Amino acid sequence: MTDALPQVEIGEDERLDLENLATGAFHPLRGFMTREEALSVAEAMRLPSGEVWTIPILLQLPEKPRVGRGDQVVLVHRGEKVALLQVEEAYALDLEALARAVFGTESPAHPGVRRLLAKGPYALGGRVEVLRWRPRGPLEKTPEEVRGFFQERGWRKVVAFQTRNAPHRAHEYLIRLGLEMADGVLVHPILGAKKEDDFPTEVIVKAYQALIEGFLPQDRVVLFGLATPMRYAGPKEAVFHALVRRNFGATHFLVGRDHAGVGDFYDPYAAHRIFDQLPPLGIEVLRVGAVFFCPLCGGMASEKTCPEGHREKRLSVSMTQVRALLREGRAPPPELVRPELVPILREGVR
């Protein structure tokens, strides 16, 4: 049936995206975006229907496609037919303008911009039908499966914690904060592509498993994964992350300092302020400021819990710092990372 149809080769990012479209993880999207949808999202943070969405979900191509509206296309990944696309539109993209609208920059030094520019200036928009699903790992659950898990546990109030990194003390602080106010916490790391100097996914997962098994109440914390790439779009990606976790059944979403940021491209609290521009999203956003170790307070603290007079004594906690110490062959101090996790993190140092 599909043998006579034109074929389009897609990459791993697009395969993950099409499956997220099919499972409802990217609701209300139903397919790869048309030009109107992409521009509306990039410029107004709304779909043409008026619903909030902040990240274009695109099927980009390096060459002009030889198909148009009404055609069916087979999407091929590594030689395997994985999906059918009902083409609504074939169009060209102004990638630099799109990058400025989404990422606030067109600099190729930004990993999200670099990936956008590399994928090509053409795109196909339309609904997808999965022909062959990827083999899923044990942490990969559909939104329906995760919502069912919460229902079985009796979790009515669920805080979702987004992460692209292995856990340090500040991450643990945020998880514990979620536990104080919810029936359970969903730790939901990104399983897709990340920038080269981030920890490998397997190390991130292994470290969170060790943290949860050794130091958190296992009946109130669950570790699942989100199979999508990081975009590093700062505030707009914070909204995207919140909307996706709403689809998975979370009622609350933690947004920390410099959420989904990279380098110095975003103000550290832009991801807090962006939600003030939006209507209610169906998920409550929990905005948390900088988290650090304060020797005078005697532990982890935040800007809301540590006196201003302690400022000069505060020890910032960042994974960049942790990676630098590990590369030098030094163990990060226990104020930055639990000693029990250091051997795992060493496995991911490049």
N, C-alpha and C positions, 0 to 999 in steps of 0.2 A: 504493500500500500504506500509506503514512504519511498520506495526505490526511485520513483520518477520525479520526486520533489527536489528542488534546489537545496543544497546544503551550505551551512555556515558554521565554520569552526569557532568554538568559544573556549575561553580560558577557565581556570578554576574559580575565579571570582564570580564570573557570570553563572557558572553551574550552581554555586552556592546561592546566588541571588534568585535564580529561577525556582529553586526548591523552596526558598523562603516565601516567594510569591505564592507558590502552590499550596503551602501548608497554612497560610494566613499569618505567618510571622510578620509580614509587611503590610497587613491590613491597614488602610482600605485599598491599597494598590492591588490590581488584578493582573498586571503585566508590566513588561518593560515600558518605560515612559515614551510618550510621543513628544514632539517638540513643544507643543503648548504646555503639556504637563511639566516637562523639565524646566522650562523658563519660568512658569508660575511658581514652582517650588523654589527655584534658585533666587528669584527676585522678591517674592512675597511670602514665602514660607507657607504657602497654601496650594493645594491642588485646585484645578479649575472649579471643582465642586464646592470649594470653600473649606474643605477639611484640612487641618494642619498636617503638613509634612515638610521636612527640611532638607532631605538629601536626595538628589536625583538618582534613580535606579535605572541605569542605562545599559543597553546592549550596543557597545561601540564596535566599530569596524575600521580597519586601516584603509580599506578601499571602498569606493562607491558601490553599493549593492545593486544587483541587476534584478531586483524584485520591487514590487510596489503594493499598494493597498489591495487587500483581498487575496493576496498570494499566501500560500502556506510554505513554510521553510522548516527543514529539519536542522536542529541544532546538534552539532557533533562535538564531542569532547574526547580528545585522544583516540580518535578513530571509532568511537562508539556513539550511536544515535541515542541521545538522551532526552530530547524534548521536541515538540512541535510548536512553532510560533505562527500565530495567525496575524499576519502583518496588517497593522493599521496605518503605518506611515514609515517611509524611508526618507531620511533627511540628513542634512549636513549640520555640523555644530561649530560654533565659534568657541573653541576650547579656552582661549585666554579670557574671554568675557565670562564664560561659565565658571571658570576657576575663580575669578575675582568675586563673582556673586556668591559662590558657595563657600570658598575658603578665605575670602578677604585678601587674596594675593594671587598673582600668577607666577610667582617665583618657583622654578623647578627645585629649589632647595627644600620646598615643602613636600613631604612624601606623598600626600594626597594629590597635590597638583601634578607631581611627577608621574604618578600612575595614570591620572586622567589624560595627560598629554600623550602618554605612550600608547594608549589604547586606540587612538585613531579619531579622525574628524567626522566620521559618519556614524549613523545609528539607525537601528530598527526598533520601532515601537509596536507593541501588541501583546495579546494574551498568550500564555504558555500552557502547554499540557505536557506533563512529565511522561516520558516513555520508559525511562529506566532510572530508578533512584540510586543514589550512591549507597554503598554499604555504610551504615551509621555506627559510630562508636558508642560505647555504653553511656556516655554523657550527653549524647545528642538526642533530644526529645522534641517532639512537635509541640506547638502551643496547646493543642488539645490534650496531649499526654501530660504536660506540666500542670495544666489547670485541674486535670483529674487527680494528679498526685496531691495537690493542695486540698482538694475536696476530701480525699481519703484521709488525710491527716487532720482534717478539721481546721485548717488554717484559713481564717477569714481575712486576716490582716497580714499581708506579706510584703516585706521590704526586699527590693531587688538591689543587688550590689554588682555594678558593672566593673570589669577589670580587663586590662590587656597585659597586665604585669604579674609577676610573682608577688606573693604577699610580704610586705614589711610591716612594721609596727603600726603605722598610720592606717593601713588597710584593715588590720585587725581591730583597731579602735573603731572604725566605721561599722564593721560587722557587728561588734558588740553594741554599738549605739542602736543599730537596727533591732537587735534582740531585745533591747530594753522596751521597745515600743510596739513590737509585732508578735504574732503567733509564731512566725518563722521567717527565716532569711534565705533568699535565693541568691547564692553566689553563682554568677553567670559570666564566666570569662569568654573572651573572643577566641574562637578556634580557627578563624581564617587567617589570611596573610597579615603580617605586621611588618614594621620597618626592621631593617637588618640587625640593629643593635638591641632590639627587644629580646627578652628571653624566648627560647623556643616554646611552642605550645605544650609539648610533653612535660617540660620542666615546670611550667606554670601550673599545670594540672596536678602534677605530683606534689608540688609544694603546698597547694591548697588542700589536697587530700590529707597530707601530714598535719597541717594546721587544724583542720576540722577534727580529725581522729584523735589528736593529742590534746587539744586545748579548747575546744568549743563543744557545746551540747549537741551531739549528733542527731538527737530527736527533734532539733529545732533549726538546724542548718542543713541545706541541701546544695550539692554541687552538680549543676548541669552546665552545658556549654552552648554558646551561640555561634553557629557555623556561618560567619560572615567576615569579610575583611575589615580591618580598621581603616577609617577614612582620615582620621586626624583633623577633623573639621571643627574642633573646638566647640563653641556654643551650639552651633547647628547640629553637631553630632550628639550633643547632650540631649537635645530634644528628640532626635531620632532614637537614641538609646531608650529614652523614657517611653516613647510610643511603642516600641517593639516589646519592652517588658510588660507594658499594659496588655498587649496581645497574649502574652504568656500567663496572664492572670495575677501579676503583682498589683498591689494596691498603692504602694509607695515606692519611690525611687530615690536613691542617694546620689546627690551631685556634690562632689568635693571641689577643692581648689584646682583650677586648670583642667577641668574634665575634658578628656579627649584632645588636649592640647599637645603641641609639639614645639620645641625650641622657644623662641620669643615671639611667635606669631600671634598669640592671643593674650589679652589681659587676663590675669588669673581668675577674675570673678565675672568675666563676660558670660560664662556658662550659667551663672546664677541669675544675672540680669535679663537674659533673653526670655525667660519664662514670664517676666512681667509684661512682655509684648504680646502674649498669647492668651487665648481664652482657656478655660478649664479643659484639661486633656484626658480626663478620666483616670488619672493617676496622680497622686499627691507627691510633689517634689520636695525632698528634704535637703535643704541647702546647708552644707557644712563648710566652715572656713578652714584655714590652715591648721593642720594637726602636727604636733611636734612633741619631743621629749623635753620636759622641764625638770631639772634636778631640784629646784626649789619646791615645786609642787609634788615631786617625788614620783613622777610617772608620766604617762602620755596625757596630753592636754590639748585644748584648742584655744583659739582666740577668744571664745566666749567663756572659757572656764579658767584661764590663766591670767593673773593680774598683769597689768601693763608694766608694772615695775620689774617683772621677771624677764622682760623682752630680751635683754642682752645675754641671758643665761640659756635661752631656748636652743635646743639642738634640732635643726630641721631634719626631716626624714624624706629621702628621695631615693628612688631605685637607680638613678644615674650615679649617685654617690656610692651606693652598694655595689654596682657593677664595677666602678672604678677601683674600689678596694679589692674586689675579688680578682680583677685582672692583675693587680700588683702582688697577688699571692697573700693578701692580708684578710683576716676574718673581720667582717663588719662588727662593730660593738653591739652588745645585746640591746642597747637602746634603739638601734636601727632595725635589727632582724633577730628573731628568735634563734639562738645558737643551734637548735635542733634542725633548722631549715637550711643552714649554711651548706652542709654537704650536698644537698639537692641543688642549691643555686650554683654551686661550683660546676655542676654538670652542664650548665647553660652558658658559661662564659666563653666568648669567642675571641 
